[in-house]
Amino acid sequence: MGRIGVTDHAADQYRERVLQFTGADMTVLEIKALLADVVTLGNRIRKLPGHAEYQHDGLSVTVVRDGADLVVLTFNGDRAWRTWWHRVEVRVRGREKVAAAL
């Protein structure tokens, strides 16, 4: 495995989804190091065409391979955020749509 890069988008997503609720303050470099550690220390939980998803300590990131290097494209959230997102958005898509009788 080559170098691991982290996009600014991934760092912004981490700040919006985690730091805004915890009140912690981290620099962009600290966030990028944390997200790179998710890839190096974590496990690949899903392999999809063109990218993969890694998870470590409840944090999940989407990674794409760029030659020998890996690039963290986006931060998918921690366990609490992903559970909320699944309950609110993903399950709604699978529900039957009922037309109101007029």
C-alpha distances in whole Angstrom, upper triangle without the diagonal:
4,7,8,12,15,18,21,22,20,22,25,25,24,27,29,28,28,29,32,34,33,34,32,31,27,26,23,21,21,21,18,16,18,16,13,13,14,11,9,13,14,14,14,17,18,16,18,19,17,15,14,16,14,17,18,21,23,21,19,17,16,13,12,10,11,10,6,7,8,11,14,17,19,20,22,24,25,27,30,29,28,31,33,32,32,35,37,35,33,36,39,37,38,42,45,46,50,53,55,59,61
4,7,10,13,16,19,21,19,20,24,24,23,26,28,28,28,29,32,33,33,34,31,29,26,24,22,19,20,20,16,15,17,16,12,14,15,12,11,15,16,17,16,20,20,19,20,20,17,16,16,17,16,19,19,23,24,22,20,18,17,13,12,10,9,9,5,5,7,10,13,16,19,20,23,25,26,28,31,30,29,32,34,32,33,37,37,36,34,38,40,38,40,43,46,47,51,53,56,60,62
4,6,10,13,16,18,16,17,21,21,21,23,26,25,25,26,29,31,30,31,28,26,22,21,18,15,17,16,13,12,14,13,9,12,14,11,10,14,15,17,17,20,21,19,21,21,18,16,16,17,16,18,18,21,23,20,19,16,16,12,12,10,10,10,8,5,6,8,11,14,17,18,21,23,24,26,29,28,27,31,32,31,32,35,36,34,33,37,39,38,39,42,45,47,50,52,55,59,61
4,7,10,13,15,13,14,17,18,17,19,22,22,22,22,25,27,26,27,25,23,20,18,15,13,14,13,10,9,11,9,6,9,10,8,8,12,13,15,15,18,18,17,19,19,16,14,14,14,13,15,15,18,19,16,15,12,12,9,10,9,10,11,9,6,5,6,7,11,13,14,17,19,20,23,26,24,24,27,29,27,28,32,32,31,30,33,35,34,36,39,42,43,47,49,52,55,57
4,7,10,12,10,11,14,15,15,17,20,20,20,21,23,26,25,26,23,21,18,16,13,11,13,12,8,9,11,9,7,11,12,10,11,15,15,17,17,19,19,19,19,20,16,14,14,15,14,16,17,19,20,17,15,12,12,9,10,10,10,12,11,8,6,5,6,9,11,13,16,18,20,23,25,24,23,27,28,26,28,31,31,29,29,33,34,33,35,38,41,42,46,48,50,54,55
4,7,8,7,7,11,12,11,14,16,16,17,17,20,22,22,23,20,19,15,14,10,10,11,9,6,8,10,7,7,11,11,10,12,15,15,17,17,19,19,19,19,20,17,14,14,14,13,15,16,18,18,14,13,10,10,9,10,12,12,15,15,11,9,6,5,7,8,10,13,15,17,20,22,20,20,24,25,23,25,28,28,27,27,30,31,31,33,36,39,40,43,45,47,51,52
4,5,5,7,9,10,11,13,15,16,17,17,19,22,22,23,21,19,16,14,10,11,13,11,8,11,13,10,10,14,14,13,16,19,18,20,19,20,20,20,19,20,17,14,15,15,15,17,18,20,20,16,15,11,11,10,11,13,13,16,17,13,11,7,6,6,7,10,13,15,18,21,23,20,20,24,24,22,24,28,27,25,26,29,30,29,32,35,38,38,41,43,45,49,50
4,5,5,6,9,10,11,12,14,15,15,17,20,20,20,19,16,14,12,8,10,12,10,8,12,13,11,12,16,16,16,19,21,20,22,22,23,23,23,22,23,20,18,18,18,18,19,20,21,21,17,16,13,13,13,15,17,16,20,20,17,15,11,9,9,9,10,14,15,18,22,23,20,21,24,24,22,25,28,27,25,26,30,30,30,33,35,38,38,41,43,45,48,50
4,5,5,6,9,10,10,12,14,15,16,18,20,20,19,17,15,14,11,13,14,11,10,14,14,12,14,17,16,16,19,21,20,22,21,21,21,21,20,21,18,16,17,16,17,18,19,21,19,16,14,11,11,12,14,17,17,21,21,18,15,11,9,7,6,8,11,13,16,20,20,17,18,21,21,19,21,24,23,21,22,26,27,26,29,31,34,34,37,39,41,45,46
4,5,5,6,9,10,10,12,13,15,17,18,19,17,16,14,13,10,12,12,9,8,11,11,8,10,13,12,13,16,17,16,18,17,18,18,19,18,20,17,15,15,13,13,14,15,17,16,12,11,8,9,10,12,15,16,20,20,16,13,10,7,6,4,5,9,10,13,16,18,15,15,19,19,17,20,23,22,21,21,25,26,25,28,31,34,34,37,39,41,45,46
4,5,5,6,9,10,10,11,13,15,16,16,14,13,10,9,7,9,9,6,6,10,9,8,11,13,13,14,17,18,18,20,20,21,21,22,22,23,21,18,18,16,16,16,16,17,16,13,13,11,12,13,16,18,19,22,22,18,15,12,9,9,8,7,11,11,13,17,18,16,17,20,20,19,22,24,24,23,24,27,28,28,31,33,36,37,40,42,43,47,48
4,5,5,6,9,10,10,11,14,15,15,14,13,11,11,8,12,12,9,10,13,13,11,14,17,16,17,20,21,21,23,22,23,23,24,23,25,22,20,20,18,18,18,19,19,18,14,14,13,14,16,18,21,21,25,25,21,19,15,12,11,9,9,11,12,14,18,18,15,17,20,19,18,21,23,22,21,23,26,27,27,30,32,35,35,38,39,41,45,46
4,5,5,6,8,10,10,13,14,15,15,14,13,13,11,14,14,10,11,14,13,11,14,16,15,16,19,20,19,20,20,20,20,21,21,22,21,18,17,15,16,15,17,17,15,12,11,10,12,14,17,20,21,25,25,21,18,15,12,10,7,6,8,8,11,14,15,12,13,16,16,14,17,20,19,18,19,22,23,23,26,28,31,32,35,36,38,42,43
4,5,5,6,7,9,11,11,13,12,12,10,11,10,12,11,7,9,12,10,9,12,14,12,15,17,18,17,19,19,19,20,22,22,24,22,19,18,15,15,14,14,14,13,9,10,10,12,15,18,21,22,25,25,21,18,15,12,12,8,6,8,7,9,13,13,11,13,16,16,15,18,20,20,19,21,24,25,25,28,30,33,34,37,39,40,44,45
4,6,6,5,6,9,10,10,9,9,8,10,9,12,11,8,11,13,12,11,15,16,15,18,20,21,20,22,23,23,24,25,25,27,25,22,22,19,18,17,17,17,16,13,14,13,16,18,21,24,25,28,28,24,21,18,15,14,12,10,12,10,12,15,15,13,15,18,17,17,20,22,21,21,23,26,26,27,30,32,35,35,38,40,41,45,46
4,6,6,6,8,10,11,12,12,12,13,12,16,15,12,14,17,15,14,18,19,18,20,23,23,22,24,24,23,24,25,25,27,26,23,22,19,19,18,19,18,16,14,14,14,16,19,22,25,26,30,30,26,23,20,16,15,12,10,11,10,12,15,14,11,13,16,15,14,18,19,18,18,20,23,23,24,27,29,32,32,34,36,37,41,42
4,6,7,7,9,11,12,13,13,15,14,17,16,12,15,17,14,13,17,18,16,18,21,21,19,21,21,20,21,23,23,26,25,21,20,17,17,16,16,15,13,11,12,12,15,18,21,24,26,30,29,26,23,20,16,15,11,9,9,6,8,11,10,7,10,13,12,11,15,16,15,16,18,20,21,22,25,26,30,30,33,35,36,40,41
4,6,6,6,9,9,10,11,13,13,16,14,11,14,15,12,12,16,16,15,18,20,20,18,21,21,21,22,25,25,28,26,23,21,18,17,15,15,13,12,10,12,13,16,19,22,25,27,30,30,26,23,20,17,17,13,10,11,8,8,11,10,8,11,14,13,14,17,18,18,19,20,23,24,25,27,29,32,33,36,38,39,43,44
4,5,5,6,6,7,8,11,12,14,12,10,13,15,13,13,17,17,17,20,22,21,21,23,24,24,25,28,28,30,29,26,24,21,20,18,17,16,15,13,15,16,19,21,24,27,29,32,31,27,24,22,18,18,15,13,14,11,11,14,13,12,15,17,16,17,20,22,21,22,24,26,27,28,31,32,36,36,39,41,41,45,47
4,6,6,8,9,11,13,14,17,15,13,16,18,16,17,20,21,20,23,25,25,24,26,27,26,27,29,30,32,31,27,26,23,23,21,20,19,17,15,17,18,21,23,26,29,31,34,34,30,27,24,21,20,17,14,15,12,13,16,14,12,16,18,16,17,20,21,20,21,23,25,26,27,30,31,34,35,37,39,39,43,44
4,6,8,11,13,16,17,20,17,15,19,20,17,18,22,22,20,24,26,25,24,26,27,26,27,30,30,33,32,28,27,24,23,20,20,18,16,15,17,19,22,25,28,31,33,36,35,32,29,26,22,22,19,16,16,12,12,14,11,11,14,16,14,15,19,19,18,20,22,24,25,27,29,30,33,34,36,38,38,42,43
4,5,9,11,15,16,18,16,14,18,19,16,17,21,20,19,23,25,23,23,25,26,26,28,30,31,34,33,29,27,24,23,20,19,16,15,15,17,19,23,25,28,31,33,36,35,32,29,26,23,23,20,16,17,13,12,14,12,13,16,17,16,18,21,21,21,23,25,27,28,30,32,33,36,37,39,41,42,45,47
4,7,10,13,15,18,15,14,18,19,17,18,22,22,21,25,26,25,25,28,29,29,31,33,34,36,35,31,30,27,25,23,21,19,18,17,20,21,25,27,30,33,34,37,36,33,30,27,24,24,21,18,19,16,15,18,16,16,19,21,19,21,24,25,24,26,28,30,30,32,35,36,39,39,41,43,44,47,49
4,7,10,13,15,12,11,15,16,14,16,19,19,19,22,24,23,23,26,27,28,29,32,33,35,33,30,28,25,24,21,20,17,17,16,19,20,23,25,28,31,32,35,34,30,27,25,22,23,20,17,19,16,15,18,17,17,20,22,21,22,25,26,26,27,29,31,32,34,36,37,41,41,44,46,46,50,51
4,7,10,12,10,10,13,14,13,15,18,18,19,22,23,23,23,27,28,29,30,32,33,35,33,30,28,26,24,22,21,19,19,17,20,20,23,25,28,30,30,33,32,29,26,24,21,22,20,17,19,17,17,20,20,19,22,24,23,24,27,28,28,29,31,33,34,35,38,39,43,43,45,47,48,52,53
4,7,8,6,6,10,11,10,12,15,15,16,19,20,20,21,24,26,27,28,30,31,33,30,27,26,24,22,20,19,18,18,16,18,18,21,22,25,27,27,30,29,25,23,21,18,19,17,15,18,16,16,20,20,19,22,24,24,24,27,29,29,29,30,33,34,35,38,39,43,43,46,48,49,53,54
4,5,5,6,9,10,11,13,14,16,17,19,20,21,22,25,26,28,29,30,31,32,30,27,26,24,22,22,20,20,21,18,19,18,21,21,24,25,25,28,27,23,22,19,17,18,17,16,19,18,19,22,23,21,24,27,26,26,29,31,30,31,32,35,36,36,39,41,44,45,47,49,50,54,55
4,5,5,6,9,10,11,12,14,16,17,18,20,21,24,24,26,26,27,28,29,26,23,23,21,20,20,19,20,20,17,18,16,18,18,20,22,22,25,24,20,19,16,14,15,14,14,17,17,18,22,22,21,22,26,26,25,28,30,29,29,30,33,34,34,37,39,43,43,46,48,49,53,54
4,5,5,6,9,10,10,12,14,16,16,18,19,22,23,25,26,27,28,29,26,23,23,21,20,20,19,19,20,17,18,16,18,18,20,21,21,23,22,19,17,15,14,16,15,15,18,18,19,23,24,23,24,27,28,27,29,32,32,31,32,35,37,37,39,41,45,45,48,50,52,56,57
4,5,5,6,9,10,11,13,15,15,16,17,21,22,24,26,27,28,29,27,24,23,21,19,18,16,16,18,15,16,16,18,18,21,22,23,25,24,20,18,16,14,16,16,14,18,17,17,20,22,21,22,25,26,26,28,30,30,30,31,34,36,36,38,40,44,45,48,50,51,55,57
4,5,5,6,9,10,11,13,14,15,16,19,20,21,23,24,25,27,24,21,20,18,16,15,14,15,15,12,13,12,15,16,18,20,21,24,23,19,17,14,12,13,12,11,14,13,14,17,19,17,19,22,22,22,24,27,27,27,27,30,32,32,34,37,40,41,44,46,48,51,53
4,5,5,6,9,10,11,12,14,15,18,18,20,21,22,23,24,22,19,18,16,15,15,14,16,16,13,13,11,13,13,15,17,17,20,19,15,13,11,9,11,11,10,14,14,15,19,21,19,20,23,24,23,25,28,28,27,28,31,33,33,35,37,41,41,45,47,49,52,54
4,6,5,6,9,10,10,12,13,17,18,20,22,23,24,26,23,20,19,17,15,15,13,14,16,13,14,13,15,14,17,18,18,21,19,15,14,12,11,14,14,13,16,16,16,20,22,21,21,25,26,25,27,30,30,30,30,33,35,35,37,39,43,44,47,49,51,55,57
4,5,5,7,9,10,10,11,15,16,18,20,21,23,25,23,20,18,15,13,12,10,11,12,10,11,11,14,14,17,19,20,22,21,17,15,13,11,14,13,11,14,13,13,16,18,18,18,21,23,22,24,27,27,27,27,30,32,32,34,37,40,41,44,47,49,52,54
4,5,5,7,9,10,10,13,14,15,17,18,19,21,19,16,14,12,10,10,9,11,12,8,9,7,10,10,14,15,17,20,18,15,12,10,8,10,9,8,11,11,12,15,17,16,16,20,21,20,22,25,25,25,25,28,30,29,31,34,37,39,42,44,46,50,52
4,5,5,6,9,10,12,13,16,17,18,19,21,19,15,14,13,10,11,11,13,14,11,11,9,11,10,13,13,15,17,15,12,9,9,7,11,11,11,14,14,15,18,21,20,19,23,24,23,25,28,29,28,27,30,32,32,34,37,40,41,45,47,49,53,55
4,5,5,6,7,11,13,15,17,18,21,23,21,17,15,13,10,10,8,10,12,10,11,10,13,12,15,16,18,20,17,14,12,12,11,14,14,13,15,15,14,17,20,20,19,22,24,24,25,28,29,28,28,31,33,33,34,37,41,42,45,48,50,54,56
4,6,6,5,8,10,12,14,16,18,20,19,15,13,10,7,6,5,8,9,7,7,7,10,10,14,15,18,20,18,15,12,12,10,13,12,10,12,12,11,14,17,17,16,19,21,20,21,24,26,25,24,27,29,29,31,33,37,39,42,45,47,50,52
4,6,5,7,8,11,13,13,16,18,16,13,10,9,6,7,8,11,12,10,9,8,9,8,11,12,14,16,14,12,9,10,8,12,12,11,13,14,14,16,20,19,18,21,23,22,23,26,27,26,25,28,30,30,31,34,38,39,43,45,48,51,53
4,6,8,10,13,15,16,19,21,19,16,13,12,9,10,9,12,14,13,12,12,13,11,14,14,16,17,14,12,10,12,11,15,16,15,16,17,17,19,22,22,21,24,26,26,26,29,31,30,29,31,34,34,34,38,41,43,46,49,51,55,57
4,7,10,13,15,17,20,22,21,18,15,13,9,9,7,9,12,11,12,12,14,14,17,17,19,20,18,16,14,15,14,17,17,16,17,17,16,17,20,21,20,22,25,25,25,28,30,29,28,31,33,33,34,37,40,42,46,49,51,54,57
4,7,9,12,14,17,20,19,15,12,10,6,5,4,8,10,9,9,10,12,12,15,16,19,20,18,16,14,15,13,16,15,14,14,14,13,14,18,18,17,19,22,22,22,25,27,26,25,27,30,30,30,33,37,39,42,45,47,51,53
4,6,9,11,14,17,17,14,10,8,5,6,7,10,11,11,10,11,12,12,15,15,19,20,18,17,14,15,14,16,16,15,14,15,15,15,19,19,17,19,22,22,21,24,26,25,23,26,29,28,28,32,35,37,41,44,46,49,52
4,6,7,11,14,14,11,7,6,4,6,9,13,13,12,10,10,10,10,12,13,17,18,17,16,13,14,13,15,15,14,13,15,15,16,19,19,17,19,22,21,20,23,25,24,22,24,27,26,26,30,33,35,38,41,44,47,50
4,7,10,14,14,11,8,6,6,7,10,13,12,12,9,10,10,11,14,16,19,21,20,19,16,16,15,16,15,14,13,14,14,14,17,17,14,16,19,18,17,20,22,21,19,21,24,23,23,26,29,32,35,38,41,44,47
4,6,10,11,9,6,5,7,9,13,16,15,14,11,11,9,10,12,14,18,20,19,18,15,16,14,15,14,14,13,15,16,16,19,18,15,17,20,18,16,20,22,20,17,20,22,21,21,25,28,30,33,36,39,42,45
4,7,8,6,4,6,9,12,16,19,18,16,13,12,10,10,10,12,15,17,17,16,14,15,14,14,15,16,15,17,19,19,22,21,18,20,23,20,19,23,24,22,19,22,25,23,23,27,29,31,35,38,41,44,47
4,6,5,5,8,11,14,18,21,20,18,14,13,10,10,10,12,15,17,18,17,15,15,14,14,15,16,15,18,20,20,23,21,18,21,23,20,19,22,23,21,18,21,23,21,21,25,27,29,33,35,38,42,44
4,6,8,11,14,18,21,25,23,21,17,15,12,11,10,11,14,15,17,17,15,15,15,14,16,18,17,21,23,24,26,24,21,24,26,23,22,25,26,23,20,23,25,22,23,27,29,30,34,36,40,43,45
4,7,11,14,17,21,24,23,21,17,14,10,9,6,8,10,12,14,14,12,12,13,12,14,16,16,20,23,24,27,24,22,25,26,23,23,27,27,24,22,25,27,24,26,29,31,33,36,38,42,45,47
4,7,10,14,17,20,19,17,13,10,7,6,4,7,10,13,14,13,10,10,10,9,11,13,13,17,19,20,23,21,19,22,24,21,20,24,25,22,20,24,25,23,25,28,31,32,36,38,41,44,47
4,7,10,14,17,16,14,10,8,6,5,6,9,12,15,15,13,10,10,10,10,11,12,12,15,16,18,21,19,17,19,22,19,19,23,24,21,19,22,25,23,24,28,30,32,36,38,41,45,47
4,7,10,14,12,10,7,6,5,6,9,11,15,17,17,15,12,11,9,10,10,10,9,11,13,14,17,16,13,16,18,16,16,20,21,19,18,20,23,22,23,26,29,31,35,37,40,43,46
4,7,11,10,8,6,5,6,7,11,13,16,18,17,15,11,12,10,11,11,10,10,11,12,13,16,16,14,16,19,18,18,21,23,21,20,23,25,25,25,29,32,34,37,40,42,46,48
4,7,6,5,4,7,9,11,14,16,19,22,20,18,15,15,12,14,12,10,9,10,9,10,14,14,12,14,17,17,17,20,21,21,20,22,25,25,25,28,32,34,37,40,42,46,48
4,5,5,7,9,12,13,17,19,21,23,22,19,16,16,14,16,15,12,12,11,9,10,14,15,14,16,19,19,19,22,23,23,22,25,27,28,28,31,35,37,40,43,45,48,51
4,6,8,11,15,17,20,22,25,27,25,23,20,19,16,18,17,13,13,11,8,9,12,14,13,15,17,18,19,21,23,24,23,25,28,28,29,31,35,37,40,43,45,48,51
4,7,10,14,16,20,22,25,28,26,24,20,19,16,17,15,12,10,8,5,5,9,10,10,11,14,15,15,17,19,20,19,21,24,25,25,28,31,33,36,39,41,44,47
4,7,11,13,17,19,22,25,24,21,17,16,13,14,11,8,8,6,4,7,10,10,9,12,14,14,15,18,19,19,19,21,24,24,25,28,32,33,36,39,41,44,47
4,7,10,14,16,19,22,21,19,15,14,10,11,9,6,5,6,6,8,11,10,9,12,14,13,14,17,18,18,17,20,22,22,23,26,30,31,34,37,39,43,45
4,6,10,13,16,19,18,15,12,10,7,7,6,4,5,7,9,12,14,13,11,15,17,15,16,19,20,19,18,21,23,23,24,27,31,32,35,38,40,44,46
4,7,10,13,16,16,14,10,9,6,6,5,6,7,10,13,15,17,15,13,17,18,16,17,20,21,19,18,21,23,22,24,27,30,31,35,37,40,43,45
4,7,10,13,13,10,6,5,4,6,8,9,11,14,16,18,21,19,17,20,22,20,20,24,25,23,21,25,27,25,27,30,33,34,38,40,43,46,49
4,6,10,11,9,6,5,7,7,10,12,14,17,19,21,24,22,20,24,25,23,23,27,27,25,23,27,28,27,28,32,34,36,39,41,44,48,50
4,6,7,6,5,6,9,10,13,16,17,20,22,24,27,26,24,27,29,26,27,30,31,28,27,30,32,30,31,35,38,39,43,45,48,51,53
4,6,5,6,7,10,11,15,18,20,23,25,27,30,28,26,30,31,29,29,33,33,31,30,33,35,33,34,38,40,41,45,47,50,53,55
4,5,8,10,14,15,18,21,23,26,28,30,33,31,30,33,35,32,33,36,37,34,33,36,38,36,37,41,43,44,48,50,53,56,58
4,7,10,14,16,19,21,23,26,27,29,33,31,29,33,35,33,33,37,37,35,34,37,39,37,38,42,44,46,50,52,54,58,60
4,7,10,13,16,18,20,23,24,27,30,28,27,30,32,30,31,34,35,33,32,35,37,35,37,40,43,44,48,50,53,56,58
4,7,9,12,14,16,19,21,23,26,24,23,26,28,26,27,30,31,29,28,31,33,32,33,37,40,41,44,47,49,53,55
4,6,9,11,14,17,19,22,24,22,21,25,26,24,25,29,29,27,26,30,31,30,32,35,38,39,42,44,47,51,52
4,6,8,10,13,15,18,21,19,18,21,23,20,22,25,25,24,23,27,28,27,29,32,35,36,40,42,44,48,50
4,7,10,13,16,18,20,18,17,21,21,19,20,24,23,21,21,25,26,25,27,30,33,34,37,39,41,45,47
4,6,9,12,15,17,14,14,17,18,15,17,21,20,18,18,22,23,22,25,28,31,31,35,37,39,43,44
4,6,9,12,13,11,11,15,15,13,15,19,18,17,18,21,22,22,24,27,30,31,34,37,39,42,44
4,7,9,11,9,7,11,12,10,12,15,15,14,14,17,19,19,21,23,27,28,31,34,35,39,41
4,7,8,6,6,9,10,9,11,14,14,14,15,17,19,20,22,24,27,29,32,34,36,39,42
4,6,5,6,9,10,11,12,14,15,16,16,18,21,22,23,25,29,30,33,36,37,41,43
4,6,5,6,9,10,10,12,14,15,15,16,19,20,21,23,27,29,31,34,36,39,42
4,6,5,6,9,10,11,12,14,15,16,18,20,21,22,26,27,30,33,34,38,40
4,5,5,6,9,10,10,12,13,15,16,18,20,21,25,26,28,31,32,36,38
4,5,5,6,9,10,10,10,12,14,16,17,19,23,24,27,30,31,35,37
4,5,5,6,9,10,10,11,13,15,16,17,21,23,25,28,30,33,36
4,5,5,6,8,10,10,12,14,16,17,20,21,24,27,28,31,34
4,5,5,6,7,9,10,12,14,15,19,20,23,25,27,30,33
4,6,6,5,6,9,10,11,13,17,18,21,24,26,29,32
4,6,6,6,8,10,11,12,15,17,19,22,24,27,30
4,6,7,7,9,11,12,15,16,18,21,22,26,28
4,6,5,7,9,11,14,14,17,20,22,25,28
4,5,5,7,9,13,14,18,20,23,26,29
4,5,5,7,10,12,15,19,21,24,27
4,5,5,9,10,12,15,17,21,23
4,6,8,9,13,15,18,22,24
4,7,9,12,16,18,21,24
4,6,9,13,15,18,21
4,6,10,13,15,19
4,7,10,13,16
4,6,9,12
4,6,9
4,6
4
